[in-house]
Amino acid sequence: MLDRLDEIERDLHDRRDRAKHEGWLGEIEGIDLTLSLLDQKRTEARRLVHQPATVDLGMPRFTPLA
């Protein structure tokens, strides 16, 4: 997943460079927003990579019915 996010980031930087060259200010603003959200997504993905895949919930205890 991190490789794909890196690929998307490279593409966004290329698109931003073109938008800057063409003078598309609205496009630049949108790409900048997307880049900041992508950075948040990358941070979250890195955090999830280091979490265990399973959680030990323990054994349930059964109480006798009265």
Secondary structure, DSSP 8 states (H G I E B T S, - for coil): -HHHHHHHHHHHHHHHHHHHHHT-HHHHHHHHHHHHHHHHHHHHHHHHHTS-SS------------
